[in-house]
Amino acid sequence: MRIVQGRFKGRNIKVSDKGVRPVSDRVKEACFSVLRDILPNAIVFDMFSGSGALAFESISAGAKSAVLTDNSKNSVDVIRKNIKTLGLETNTELYLFDAILFIEKLAAKKARFDIIFIDPPYSKGLVNKALQAIMRYDILAPFGYIVCFAYAKDEISADIQNVSLVYEKLYGQTRFLVYNNLK
């Protein structure tokens, strides 16, 4: 997999071969086109990190730092290697932890994020659970964005308090959604 834009454009990153479904280059390009103006100096949370591609793309496009979490030791090992290869040890924090449960730990540290990526395994209801936890624990910065990648057929709750759906597009089997914090 390669980074599609920014200072690391064209650099390859490793992807775990165990159960990771990376976002396609086409969808990543669309995503980062939407986020272009808000990425500079943003603080990012990459849930269900897989390879870390979304966090690395963000930093490549100007984000200040990223927190990454995944519950797979294999994925975390791959992400750690990618962090080292890209020289991002000072810009990233990586955790082996369930992404949704980790939100409570972030809230306890009073962490706030400008952009939160939700890219879980498809068809498990994790997008809705993640959205609910983000809002319950208030880790999204004022006027921050939540970016979701979901299976096209997954039901996504329309009742999410304090955020507004500002962008939605279907790319094959991937539904790409962007929410904006209203407060």
NUZAKE-334220 format. One record per atom (N, C-alpha, C): atom name; chain; residue in three letters; x, y, z. Coordinates in nm, 4 decimals, m for minus. Layout:
N
CA, A, ala, X, Y, Z
...
! end
This chain:
183
N, A, met, 0.0848, m0.1168, 0.0000
CA, A, met, 0.0000, 0.0000, 0.0000
C, A, met, 0.0895, 0.1232, 0.0000
N, A, arg, 0.0435, 0.2270, m0.0683
CA, A, arg, 0.1245, 0.3484, m0.0764
C, A, arg, 0.0497, 0.4685, m0.0192
N, A, ile, 0.1248, 0.5679, 0.0221
CA, A, ile, 0.0681, 0.6947, 0.0676
C, A, ile, 0.0422, 0.7781, m0.0575
N, A, val, m0.0771, 0.8377, m0.0654
CA, A, val, m0.1213, 0.8990, m0.1910
C, A, val, m0.0977, 1.0495, m0.2027
N, A, gln, m0.0605, 1.1170, m0.0922
CA, A, gln, m0.0398, 1.2612, m0.1019
C, A, gln, 0.0497, 1.3115, 0.0095
N, A, gly, 0.0919, 1.4373, m0.0031
CA, A, gly, 0.1709, 1.5012, 0.1021
C, A, gly, 0.3186, 1.4666, 0.0970
N, A, arg, 0.3867, 1.4933, 0.2079
CA, A, arg, 0.5322, 1.4788, 0.2114
C, A, arg, 0.5801, 1.3342, 0.1991
N, A, phe, 0.4930, 1.2367, 0.2273
CA, A, phe, 0.5312, 1.0955, 0.2121
C, A, phe, 0.4720, 1.0328, 0.0860
N, A, lys, 0.4206, 1.1164, m0.0030
CA, A, lys, 0.3548, 1.0662, m0.1242
C, A, lys, 0.4442, 0.9655, m0.1971
N, A, gly, 0.3828, 0.8512, m0.2308
CA, A, gly, 0.4537, 0.7463, m0.3026
C, A, gly, 0.5262, 0.6476, m0.2133
N, A, arg, 0.5424, 0.6792, m0.0842
CA, A, arg, 0.6094, 0.5851, 0.0077
C, A, arg, 0.5179, 0.4669, 0.0346
N, A, asn, 0.5758, 0.3494, 0.0395
CA, A, asn, 0.4993, 0.2280, 0.0676
C, A, asn, 0.4973, 0.2001, 0.2161
N, A, ile, 0.3843, 0.1477, 0.2616
CA, A, ile, 0.3730, 0.1002, 0.3994
C, A, ile, 0.3264, m0.0444, 0.3955
N, A, lys, 0.3645, m0.1171, 0.4980
CA, A, lys, 0.3275, m0.2582, 0.5071
C, A, lys, 0.1843, m0.2705, 0.5584
N, A, val, 0.1190, m0.3792, 0.5167
CA, A, val, m0.0158, m0.4107, 0.5615
C, A, val, m0.0140, m0.5525, 0.6158
N, A, ser, m0.0742, m0.5715, 0.7312
CA, A, ser, m0.0865, m0.7051, 0.7880
C, A, ser, m0.1663, m0.7921, 0.6919
N, A, asp, m0.1282, m0.9158, 0.6798
CA, A, asp, m0.2016, m1.0071, 0.5915
C, A, asp, m0.3139, m1.0790, 0.6653
N, A, lys, m0.3380, m1.0432, 0.7899
CA, A, lys, m0.4389, m1.1131, 0.8704
C, A, lys, m0.5601, m1.0248, 0.8965
N, A, gly, m0.6610, m1.0344, 0.8111
CA, A, gly, m0.7893, m0.9705, 0.8359
C, A, gly, m0.7951, m0.8202, 0.8187
N, A, val, m0.6961, m0.7594, 0.7572
CA, A, val, m0.6982, m0.6144, 0.7378
C, A, val, m0.7493, m0.5842, 0.5972
N, A, arg, m0.8474, m0.4932, 0.5895
CA, A, arg, m0.9048, m0.4495, 0.4629
C, A, arg, m0.8697, m0.3029, 0.4457
N, A, pro, m0.7600, m0.2735, 0.3766
CA, A, pro, m0.7190, m0.1338, 0.3622
C, A, pro, m0.8176, m0.0540, 0.2774
N, A, val, m0.8277, 0.0741, 0.3079
CA, A, val, m0.9069, 0.1657, 0.2262
C, A, val, m0.8349, 0.1794, 0.0920
N, A, ser, m0.9095, 0.1720, m0.0165
CA, A, ser, m0.8484, 0.1807, m0.1499
C, A, ser, m0.7895, 0.3194, m0.1729
N, A, asp, m0.6938, 0.3280, m0.2652
CA, A, asp, m0.6320, 0.4565, m0.2983
C, A, asp, m0.7371, 0.5565, m0.3449
N, A, arg, m0.8325, 0.5105, m0.4236
CA, A, arg, m0.9381, 0.5996, m0.4752
C, A, arg, m1.0188, 0.6620, m0.3612
N, A, val, m1.0546, 0.5813, m0.2621
CA, A, val, m1.1327, 0.6314, m0.1488
C, A, val, m1.0460, 0.7211, m0.0609
N, A, lys, m0.9186, 0.6834, m0.0410
CA, A, lys, m0.8281, 0.7686, 0.0368
C, A, lys, m0.8119, 0.9056, m0.0288
N, A, glu, m0.7948, 0.9068, m0.1602
CA, A, glu, m0.7801, 1.0341, m0.2308
C, A, glu, m0.9039, 1.1214, m0.2128
N, A, ala, m1.0220, 1.0603, m0.2219
CA, A, ala, m1.1465, 1.1355, m0.2018
C, A, ala, m1.1542, 1.1878, m0.0580
N, A, cys, m1.1203, 1.1037, 0.0364
CA, A, cys, m1.1239, 1.1412, 0.1780
C, A, cys, m1.0323, 1.2602, 0.2055
N, A, phe, m0.9097, 1.2522, 0.1606
CA, A, phe, m0.8145, 1.3578, 0.1924
C, A, phe, m0.8370, 1.4830, 0.1099
N, A, ser, m0.9102, 1.4712, 0.0026
CA, A, ser, m0.9529, 1.5897, m0.0716
C, A, ser, m1.0563, 1.6664, 0.0109
N, A, val, m1.1474, 1.5936, 0.0750
CA, A, val, m1.2493, 1.6549, 0.1608
C, A, val, m1.1840, 1.7193, 0.2834
N, A, leu, m1.0802, 1.6555, 0.3384
CA, A, leu, m1.0176, 1.7008, 0.4629
C, A, leu, m0.9026, 1.7998, 0.4430
N, A, arg, m0.8654, 1.8266, 0.3211
CA, A, arg, m0.7455, 1.9051, 0.2888
C, A, arg, m0.7291, 2.0310, 0.3749
N, A, asp, m0.8329, 2.1089, 0.3906
CA, A, asp, m0.8209, 2.2373, 0.4600
C, A, asp, m0.8153, 2.2257, 0.6121
N, A, ile, m0.8559, 2.1120, 0.6665
CA, A, ile, m0.8556, 2.0986, 0.8124
C, A, ile, m0.7403, 2.0146, 0.8649
N, A, leu, m0.6632, 1.9534, 0.7763
CA, A, leu, m0.5523, 1.8681, 0.8190
C, A, leu, m0.4327, 1.9418, 0.8794
N, A, pro, m0.3945, 2.0584, 0.8291
CA, A, pro, m0.2760, 2.1226, 0.8869
C, A, pro, m0.2888, 2.1422, 1.0387
N, A, asn, m0.1913, 2.0864, 1.1106
CA, A, asn, m0.1803, 2.0936, 1.2570
C, A, asn, m0.2895, 2.0188, 1.3328
N, A, ala, m0.3673, 1.9366, 1.2652
CA, A, ala, m0.4735, 1.8598, 1.3316
C, A, ala, m0.4151, 1.7508, 1.4206
N, A, ile, m0.4917, 1.7175, 1.5230
CA, A, ile, m0.4613, 1.6022, 1.6081
C, A, ile, m0.5625, 1.4946, 1.5706
N, A, val, m0.5106, 1.3762, 1.5347
CA, A, val, m0.5902, 1.2700, 1.4729
C, A, val, m0.5968, 1.1472, 1.5630
N, A, phe, m0.7127, 1.0824, 1.5635
CA, A, phe, m0.7292, 0.9519, 1.6287
C, A, phe, m0.7710, 0.8531, 1.5213
N, A, asp, m0.6888, 0.7518, 1.4981
CA, A, asp, m0.7145, 0.6479, 1.3986
C, A, asp, m0.7579, 0.5210, 1.4715
N, A, met, m0.8894, 0.5012, 1.4783
CA, A, met, m0.9459, 0.3820, 1.5430
C, A, met, m0.9385, 0.2651, 1.4450
N, A, phe, m0.9266, 0.1440, 1.4979
CA, A, phe, m0.9209, 0.0244, 1.4130
C, A, phe, m0.8104, 0.0436, 1.3081
N, A, ser, m0.6912, 0.0789, 1.3520
CA, A, ser, m0.5852, 0.1303, 1.2654
C, A, ser, m0.5396, 0.0370, 1.1537
N, A, gly, m0.5421, m0.0917, 1.1745
CA, A, gly, m0.5017, m0.1860, 1.0697
C, A, gly, m0.3560, m0.1718, 1.0314
N, A, ser, m0.3257, m0.0886, 0.9332
CA, A, ser, m0.1877, m0.0631, 0.8906
C, A, ser, m0.1393, 0.0743, 0.9364
N, A, gly, m0.2317, 0.1580, 0.9826
CA, A, gly, m0.1990, 0.2950, 1.0202
C, A, gly, m0.2076, 0.3918, 0.9033
N, A, ala, m0.2544, 0.3440, 0.7880
CA, A, ala, m0.2542, 0.4243, 0.6653
C, A, ala, m0.3254, 0.5580, 0.6812
N, A, leu, m0.4389, 0.5619, 0.7500
CA, A, leu, m0.5133, 0.6878, 0.7620
C, A, leu, m0.4376, 0.7890, 0.8483
N, A, ala, m0.3764, 0.7416, 0.9540
CA, A, ala, m0.2949, 0.8304, 1.0377
C, A, ala, m0.1741, 0.8807, 0.9596
N, A, phe, m0.1081, 0.7918, 0.8855
CA, A, phe, 0.0113, 0.8310, 0.8098
C, A, phe, m0.0237, 0.9276, 0.6971
N, A, glu, m0.1355, 0.9041, 0.6300
CA, A, glu, m0.1818, 0.9976, 0.5267
C, A, glu, m0.2073, 1.1349, 0.5886
N, A, ser, m0.2668, 1.1362, 0.7074
CA, A, ser, m0.2969, 1.2626, 0.7746
C, A, ser, m0.1703, 1.3403, 0.8075
N, A, ile, m0.0727, 1.2723, 0.8645
CA, A, ile, 0.0530, 1.3389, 0.8989
C, A, ile, 0.1247, 1.3829, 0.7717
N, A, ser, 0.1197, 1.2999, 0.6696
CA, A, ser, 0.1801, 1.3356, 0.5414
C, A, ser, 0.1206, 1.4649, 0.4855
N, A, ala, m0.0094, 1.4875, 0.5112
CA, A, ala, m0.0795, 1.6061, 0.4615
C, A, ala, m0.0759, 1.7226, 0.5593
N, A, gly, m0.0011, 1.7093, 0.6705
CA, A, gly, 0.0172, 1.8231, 0.7594
C, A, gly, m0.0372, 1.8096, 0.8998
N, A, ala, m0.1026, 1.6978, 0.9341
CA, A, ala, m0.1506, 1.6807, 1.0712
C, A, ala, m0.0314, 1.6832, 1.1668
N, A, lys, m0.0558, 1.7341, 1.2857
CA, A, lys, 0.0496, 1.7483, 1.3867
C, A, lys, 0.0883, 1.6140, 1.4472
N, A, ser, m0.0142, 1.5338, 1.4828
CA, A, ser, 0.0131, 1.4064, 1.5487
C, A, ser, m0.1067, 1.3133, 1.5340
N, A, ala, m0.0825, 1.1863, 1.5685
CA, A, ala, m0.1894, 1.0867, 1.5598
C, A, ala, m0.1766, 0.9847, 1.6717
N, A, val, m0.2925, 0.9444, 1.7227
CA, A, val, m0.3028, 0.8330, 1.8159
C, A, val, m0.3658, 0.7193, 1.7362
N, A, leu, m0.3047, 0.6017, 1.7433
CA, A, leu, m0.3529, 0.4851, 1.6698
C, A, leu, m0.3814, 0.3732, 1.7676
N, A, thr, m0.4883, 0.2983, 1.7419
CA, A, thr, m0.5167, 0.1819, 1.8240
C, A, thr, m0.5757, 0.0708, 1.7393
N, A, asp, m0.5388, m0.0502, 1.7751
CA, A, asp, m0.5932, m0.1696, 1.7115
C, A, asp, m0.5868, m0.2815, 1.8142
N, A, asn, m0.6795, m0.3757, 1.8045
CA, A, asn, m0.6806, m0.4855, 1.9021
C, A, asn, m0.6059, m0.6092, 1.8540
N, A, ser, m0.5425, m0.6012, 1.7376
CA, A, ser, m0.4658, m0.7130, 1.6834
C, A, ser, m0.3166, m0.6889, 1.7063
N, A, lys, m0.2528, m0.7810, 1.7761
CA, A, lys, m0.1084, m0.7687, 1.8002
C, A, lys, m0.0332, m0.7671, 1.6680
N, A, asn, m0.0756, m0.8487, 1.5727
CA, A, asn, m0.0104, m0.8526, 1.4425
C, A, asn, m0.0188, m0.7157, 1.3740
N, A, ser, m0.1371, m0.6531, 1.3765
CA, A, ser, m0.1529, m0.5204, 1.3155
C, A, ser, m0.0671, m0.4165, 1.3868
N, A, val, m0.0651, m0.4197, 1.5186
CA, A, val, 0.0151, m0.3238, 1.5950
C, A, val, 0.1636, m0.3405, 1.5634
N, A, asp, 0.2087, m0.4644, 1.5476
CA, A, asp, 0.3488, m0.4874, 1.5107
C, A, asp, 0.3794, m0.4273, 1.3734
N, A, val, 0.2876, m0.4445, 1.2780
CA, A, val, 0.3055, m0.3875, 1.1435
C, A, val, 0.3047, m0.2349, 1.1503
N, A, ile, 0.2116, m0.1777, 1.2265
CA, A, ile, 0.2039, m0.0319, 1.2405
C, A, ile, 0.3333, 0.0213, 1.3015
N, A, arg, 0.3829, m0.0464, 1.4033
CA, A, arg, 0.5074, m0.0027, 1.4691
C, A, arg, 0.6224, 0.0021, 1.3668
N, A, lys, 0.6300, m0.0978, 1.2801
CA, A, lys, 0.7343, m0.0989, 1.1757
C, A, lys, 0.7134, 0.0174, 1.0786
N, A, asn, 0.5879, 0.0442, 1.0426
CA, A, asn, 0.5594, 0.1568, 0.9527
C, A, asn, 0.5980, 0.2900, 1.0164
N, A, ile, 0.5695, 0.3045, 1.1444
CA, A, ile, 0.6061, 0.4272, 1.2164
C, A, ile, 0.7575, 0.4480, 1.2096
N, A, lys, 0.8299, 0.3411, 1.2339
CA, A, lys, 0.9772, 0.3505, 1.2315
C, A, lys, 1.0273, 0.3801, 1.0901
N, A, thr, 0.9723, 0.3119, 0.9905
CA, A, thr, 1.0145, 0.3334, 0.8516
C, A, thr, 0.9925, 0.4786, 0.8085
N, A, leu, 0.8814, 0.5382, 0.8513
CA, A, leu, 0.8491, 0.6754, 0.8132
C, A, leu, 0.9130, 0.7796, 0.9057
N, A, gly, 0.9732, 0.7334, 1.0156
CA, A, gly, 1.0363, 0.8259, 1.1102
C, A, gly, 0.9359, 0.9077, 1.1889
N, A, leu, 0.8235, 0.8461, 1.2251
CA, A, leu, 0.7158, 0.9193, 1.2927
C, A, leu, 0.7034, 0.8857, 1.4423
N, A, glu, 0.8125, 0.8449, 1.5030
CA, A, glu, 0.8074, 0.8082, 1.6451
C, A, glu, 0.7627, 0.9236, 1.7339
N, A, thr, 0.7969, 1.0473, 1.6992
CA, A, thr, 0.7600, 1.1610, 1.7840
C, A, thr, 0.6213, 1.2167, 1.7500
N, A, asn, 0.5635, 1.1756, 1.6376
CA, A, asn, 0.4321, 1.2262, 1.5963
C, A, asn, 0.3182, 1.1296, 1.6253
N, A, thr, 0.3498, 1.0123, 1.6760
CA, A, thr, 0.2460, 0.9103, 1.6920
C, A, thr, 0.2511, 0.8445, 1.8289
N, A, glu, 0.1347, 0.7982, 1.8717
CA, A, glu, 0.1222, 0.7120, 1.9894
C, A, glu, 0.0442, 0.5911, 1.9423
N, A, leu, 0.0928, 0.4712, 1.9722
CA, A, leu, 0.0316, 0.3468, 1.9262
C, A, leu, m0.0055, 0.2599, 2.0454
N, A, tyr, m0.1292, 0.2064, 2.0407
CA, A, tyr, m0.1789, 0.1244, 2.1512
C, A, tyr, m0.2409, m0.0038, 2.0989
N, A, leu, m0.2102, m0.1132, 2.1678
CA, A, leu, m0.2757, m0.2417, 2.1445
C, A, leu, m0.3950, m0.2458, 2.2398
N, A, phe, m0.5130, m0.2140, 2.1846
CA, A, phe, m0.6315, m0.2014, 2.2703
C, A, phe, m0.7554, m0.2032, 2.1825
N, A, asp, m0.8655, m0.2470, 2.2381
CA, A, asp, m0.9943, m0.2387, 2.1690
C, A, asp, m1.0264, m0.0908, 2.1476
N, A, ala, m1.0523, m0.0529, 2.0238
CA, A, ala, m1.0692, 0.0884, 1.9881
C, A, ala, m1.1828, 0.1557, 2.0641
N, A, ile, m1.2939, 0.0884, 2.0789
CA, A, ile, m1.4092, 0.1501, 2.1457
C, A, ile, m1.3844, 0.1633, 2.2952
N, A, leu, m1.3283, 0.0611, 2.3576
CA, A, leu, m1.2971, 0.0695, 2.5005
C, A, leu, m1.1876, 0.1736, 2.5274
N, A, phe, m1.1002, 0.1940, 2.4314
CA, A, phe, m0.9906, 0.2896, 2.4472
C, A, phe, m1.0410, 0.4330, 2.4559
N, A, ile, m1.1571, 0.4596, 2.4003
CA, A, ile, m1.2142, 0.5947, 2.4050
C, A, ile, m1.2309, 0.6426, 2.5485
N, A, glu, m1.2732, 0.5545, 2.6364
CA, A, glu, m1.2898, 0.5920, 2.7768
C, A, glu, m1.1551, 0.6321, 2.8381
N, A, lys, m1.0484, 0.5610, 2.8039
CA, A, lys, m0.9150, 0.5948, 2.8547
C, A, lys, m0.8696, 0.7313, 2.8015
N, A, leu, m0.8980, 0.7580, 2.6751
CA, A, leu, m0.8636, 0.8881, 2.6175
C, A, leu, m0.9396, 1.0005, 2.6872
N, A, ala, m1.0668, 0.9760, 2.7149
CA, A, ala, m1.1486, 1.0769, 2.7827
C, A, ala, m1.0944, 1.1050, 2.9230
N, A, ala, m1.0481, 1.0009, 2.9914
CA, A, ala, m0.9923, 1.0191, 3.1256
C, A, ala, m0.8679, 1.1075, 3.1222
N, A, lys, m0.7950, 1.1052, 3.0096
CA, A, lys, m0.6773, 1.1907, 2.9926
C, A, lys, m0.7145, 1.3266, 2.9325
N, A, lys, m0.8457, 1.3483, 2.9141
CA, A, lys, m0.8983, 1.4723, 2.8561
C, A, lys, m0.8464, 1.4963, 2.7134
N, A, ala, m0.8253, 1.3885, 2.6397
CA, A, ala, m0.7804, 1.3978, 2.5005
C, A, ala, m0.8944, 1.4488, 2.4130
N, A, arg, m0.8621, 1.5326, 2.3165
CA, A, arg, m0.9585, 1.5842, 2.2194
C, A, arg, m0.8942, 1.5750, 2.0828
N, A, phe, m0.9721, 1.5391, 1.9836
CA, A, phe, m0.9188, 1.5175, 1.8491
C, A, phe, m0.9921, 1.6030, 1.7469
N, A, asp, m0.9152, 1.6557, 1.6529
CA, A, asp, m0.9722, 1.7347, 1.5439
C, A, asp, m1.0348, 1.6450, 1.4377
N, A, ile, m0.9753, 1.5273, 1.4176
CA, A, ile, m1.0256, 1.4309, 1.3209
C, A, ile, m1.0186, 1.2919, 1.3833
N, A, ile, m1.1293, 1.2198, 1.3754
CA, A, ile, m1.1332, 1.0806, 1.4224
C, A, ile, m1.1729, 0.9934, 1.3044
N, A, phe, m1.0891, 0.8950, 1.2757
CA, A, phe, m1.1176, 0.7992, 1.1693
C, A, phe, m1.1761, 0.6720, 1.2289
N, A, ile, m1.2875, 0.6279, 1.1712
CA, A, ile, m1.3504, 0.5012, 1.2097
C, A, ile, m1.3510, 0.4134, 1.0855
N, A, asp, m1.2682, 0.3103, 1.0849
CA, A, asp, m1.2598, 0.2183, 0.9710
C, A, asp, m1.2517, 0.0749, 1.0233
N, A, pro, m1.3632, 0.0262, 1.0811
CA, A, pro, m1.3618, m0.1062, 1.1438
C, A, pro, m1.3866, m0.2192, 1.0433
N, A, pro, m1.3731, m0.3429, 1.0900
CA, A, pro, m1.4167, m0.4548, 1.0062
C, A, pro, m1.5640, m0.4350, 0.9708
N, A, tyr, m1.5994, m0.4684, 0.8492
CA, A, tyr, m1.7359, m0.4486, 0.8008
C, A, tyr, m1.8361, m0.5422, 0.8681
N, A, ser, m1.9605, m0.4985, 0.8678
CA, A, ser, m2.0777, m0.5781, 0.9074
C, A, ser, m2.0739, m0.6288, 1.0509
N, A, lys, m2.0179, m0.5497, 1.1417
CA, A, lys, m2.0150, m0.5896, 1.2827
C, A, lys, m2.0794, m0.4856, 1.3735
N, A, gly, m2.1382, m0.3808, 1.3143
CA, A, gly, m2.2028, m0.2770, 1.3935
C, A, gly, m2.1067, m0.1853, 1.4669
N, A, leu, m1.9792, m0.1896, 1.4310
CA, A, leu, m1.8788, m0.1141, 1.5059
C, A, leu, m1.8799, 0.0351, 1.4768
N, A, val, m1.9252, 0.0752, 1.3588
CA, A, val, m1.9324, 0.2187, 1.3297
C, A, val, m2.0287, 0.2864, 1.4263
N, A, asn, m2.1474, 0.2301, 1.4424
CA, A, asn, m2.2452, 0.2885, 1.5346
C, A, asn, m2.1943, 0.2893, 1.6781
N, A, lys, m2.1333, 0.1799, 1.7221
CA, A, lys, m2.0795, 0.1743, 1.8583
C, A, lys, m1.9703, 0.2797, 1.8788
N, A, ala, m1.8853, 0.2952, 1.7782
CA, A, ala, m1.7780, 0.3946, 1.7883
C, A, ala, m1.8350, 0.5365, 1.7932
N, A, leu, m1.9302, 0.5659, 1.7062
CA, A, leu, m1.9927, 0.6990, 1.7061
C, A, leu, m2.0561, 0.7304, 1.8412
N, A, gln, m2.1282, 0.6335, 1.8971
CA, A, gln, m2.1924, 0.6548, 2.0272
C, A, gln, m2.0891, 0.6797, 2.1369
N, A, ala, m1.9802, 0.6021, 2.1366
CA, A, ala, m1.8770, 0.6184, 2.2395
C, A, ala, m1.8054, 0.7526, 2.2252
N, A, ile, m1.7769, 0.7937, 2.1027
CA, A, ile, m1.7115, 0.9229, 2.0801
C, A, ile, m1.7961, 1.0356, 2.1380
N, A, met, m1.9256, 1.0315, 2.1129
CA, A, met, m2.0127, 1.1373, 2.1625
C, A, met, m2.0340, 1.1265, 2.3139
N, A, arg, m2.0466, 1.0053, 2.3651
CA, A, arg, m2.0674, 0.9871, 2.5094
C, A, arg, m1.9473, 1.0396, 2.5884
N, A, tyr, m1.8267, 1.0130, 2.5403
CA, A, tyr, m1.7067, 1.0522, 2.6140
C, A, tyr, m1.6474, 1.1858, 2.5677
N, A, asp, m1.7097, 1.2495, 2.4696
CA, A, asp, m1.6753, 1.3864, 2.4294
C, A, asp, m1.5269, 1.4037, 2.3963
N, A, ile, m1.4750, 1.3183, 2.3061
CA, A, ile, m1.3344, 1.3290, 2.2688
C, A, ile, m1.3144, 1.4022, 2.1350
N, A, leu, m1.4242, 1.4448, 2.0729
CA, A, leu, m1.4140, 1.5187, 1.9474
C, A, leu, m1.4034, 1.6680, 1.9793
N, A, ala, m1.3005, 1.7319, 1.9270
CA, A, ala, m1.2788, 1.8749, 1.9512
C, A, ala, m1.3948, 1.9562, 1.8937
N, A, pro, m1.4186, 2.0757, 1.9473
CA, A, pro, m1.5203, 2.1615, 1.8877
C, A, pro, m1.4926, 2.1810, 1.7384
N, A, phe, m1.5949, 2.1657, 1.6617
CA, A, phe, m1.5879, 2.1765, 1.5157
C, A, phe, m1.4977, 2.0716, 1.4511
N, A, gly, m1.4711, 1.9627, 1.5242
CA, A, gly, m1.3911, 1.8526, 1.4710
C, A, gly, m1.4728, 1.7652, 1.3768
N, A, tyr, m1.4045, 1.6698, 1.3152
CA, A, tyr, m1.4659, 1.5828, 1.2148
C, A, tyr, m1.4491, 1.4361, 1.2504
N, A, ile, m1.5522, 1.3585, 1.2215
CA, A, ile, m1.5467, 1.2133, 1.2309
C, A, ile, m1.5591, 1.1615, 1.0883
N, A, val, m1.4652, 1.0774, 1.0495
CA, A, val, m1.4627, 1.0210, 0.9148
C, A, val, m1.4840, 0.8705, 0.9270
N, A, cys, m1.5891, 0.8207, 0.8612
CA, A, cys, m1.6239, 0.6790, 0.8709
C, A, cys, m1.6132, 0.6099, 0.7361
N, A, phe, m1.5681, 0.4865, 0.7417
CA, A, phe, m1.5690, 0.3985, 0.6261
C, A, phe, m1.6487, 0.2761, 0.6677
N, A, ala, m1.7588, 0.2525, 0.6005
CA, A, ala, m1.8485, 0.1430, 0.6382
C, A, ala, m1.8832, 0.0609, 0.5154
N, A, tyr, m1.9277, m0.0598, 0.5392
CA, A, tyr, m1.9772, m0.1442, 0.4315
C, A, tyr, m2.1052, m0.0799, 0.3773
N, A, ala, m2.1209, m0.0795, 0.2470
CA, A, ala, m2.2332, m0.0122, 0.1814
C, A, ala, m2.3686, m0.0547, 0.2380
N, A, lys, m2.3813, m0.1794, 0.2807
CA, A, lys, m2.5103, m0.2310, 0.3282
C, A, lys, m2.5293, m0.2168, 0.4789
N, A, asp, m2.4273, m0.1695, 0.5505
CA, A, asp, m2.4400, m0.1527, 0.6955
C, A, asp, m2.5346, m0.0376, 0.7279
N, A, glu, m2.6149, m0.0564, 0.8307
CA, A, glu, m2.7014, 0.0492, 0.8809
C, A, glu, m2.6194, 0.1423, 0.9697
N, A, ile, m2.6218, 0.2692, 0.9379
CA, A, ile, m2.5530, 0.3693, 1.0197
C, A, ile, m2.6605, 0.4555, 1.0841
N, A, ser, m2.6534, 0.4695, 1.2150
CA, A, ser, m2.7532, 0.5457, 1.2889
C, A, ser, m2.7583, 0.6901, 1.2409
N, A, ala, m2.8789, 0.7388, 1.2191
CA, A, ala, m2.8965, 0.8790, 1.1796
C, A, ala, m2.9115, 0.9683, 1.3024
N, A, asp, m2.9256, 0.9080, 1.4199
CA, A, asp, m2.9501, 0.9826, 1.5423
C, A, asp, m2.8222, 0.9935, 1.6249
N, A, ile, m2.7332, 1.0811, 1.5840
CA, A, ile, m2.6088, 1.1027, 1.6556
C, A, ile, m2.6096, 1.2475, 1.7019
N, A, gln, m2.6155, 1.2664, 1.8318
CA, A, gln, m2.6288, 1.4009, 1.8860
C, A, gln, m2.5022, 1.4831, 1.8663
N, A, asn, m2.5217, 1.6109, 1.8426
CA, A, asn, m2.4162, 1.7123, 1.8333
C, A, asn, m2.3272, 1.7022, 1.7105
N, A, val, m2.3570, 1.6138, 1.6170
CA, A, val, m2.2813, 1.6106, 1.4918
C, A, val, m2.3786, 1.6116, 1.3748
N, A, ser, m2.3282, 1.6620, 1.2646
CA, A, ser, m2.4085, 1.6698, 1.1435
C, A, ser, m2.3354, 1.5970, 1.0308
N, A, leu, m2.4084, 1.5168, 0.9564
CA, A, leu, m2.3506, 1.4504, 0.8395
C, A, leu, m2.3298, 1.5563, 0.7316
N, A, val, m2.2028, 1.5772, 0.6916
CA, A, val, m2.1729, 1.6812, 0.5932
C, A, val, m2.1302, 1.6246, 0.4581
N, A, tyr, m2.1017, 1.4951, 0.4546
CA, A, tyr, m2.0591, 1.4346, 0.3283
C, A, tyr, m2.0863, 1.2848, 0.3340
N, A, glu, m2.1390, 1.2319, 0.2241
CA, A, glu, m2.1595, 1.0871, 0.2138
C, A, glu, m2.1489, 1.0485, 0.0673
N, A, lys, m2.0709, 0.9437, 0.0414
CA, A, lys, m2.0564, 0.8957, m0.0954
C, A, lys, m2.0268, 0.7462, m0.0919
N, A, leu, m2.0752, 0.6778, m0.1932
CA, A, leu, m2.0542, 0.5346, m0.2065
C, A, leu, m1.9450, 0.5094, m0.3095
N, A, tyr, m1.8477, 0.4283, m0.2715
CA, A, tyr, m1.7399, 0.3852, m0.3609
C, A, tyr, m1.7404, 0.2325, m0.3608
N, A, gly, m1.8067, 0.1718, m0.4578
CA, A, gly, m1.8162, 0.0259, m0.4614
C, A, gly, m1.8854, m0.0246, m0.3359
N, A, gln, m1.8159, m0.1069, m0.2583
CA, A, gln, m1.8712, m0.1629, m0.1338
C, A, gln, m1.8450, m0.0746, m0.0116
N, A, thr, m1.7777, 0.0382, m0.0311
CA, A, thr, m1.7422, 0.1258, 0.0814
C, A, thr, m1.8283, 0.2512, 0.0821
N, A, arg, m1.8905, 0.2749, 0.1967
CA, A, arg, m1.9623, 0.4003, 0.2177
C, A, arg, m1.8712, 0.4919, 0.2987
N, A, phe, m1.8478, 0.6109, 0.2449
CA, A, phe, m1.7593, 0.7101, 0.3056
C, A, phe, m1.8470, 0.8218, 0.3615
N, A, leu, m1.8370, 0.8460, 0.4935
CA, A, leu, m1.9191, 0.9464, 0.5599
C, A, leu, m1.8308, 1.0409, 0.6405
N, A, val, m1.8685, 1.1689, 0.6412
CA, A, val, m1.7960, 1.2679, 0.7210
C, A, val, m1.8979, 1.3434, 0.8048
N, A, tyr, m1.8735, 1.3483, 0.9356
CA, A, tyr, m1.9578, 1.4213, 1.0301
C, A, tyr, m1.8787, 1.5389, 1.0855
N, A, asn, m1.9489, 1.6478, 1.1161
CA, A, asn, m1.8881, 1.7658, 1.1744
C, A, asn, m1.9508, 1.7923, 1.3100
N, A, asn, m1.8659, 1.8209, 1.4085
CA, A, asn, m1.9122, 1.8526, 1.5429
C, A, asn, m1.9797, 1.9899, 1.5413
N, A, leu, m2.0997, 1.9983, 1.5935
CA, A, leu, m2.1762, 2.1230, 1.5906
C, A, leu, m2.1434, 2.2167, 1.7062
N, A, lys, m2.0652, 2.1695, 1.8019
CA, A, lys, m2.0368, 2.2563, 1.9167
C, A, lys, m1.8927, 2.2998, 1.9214
! end
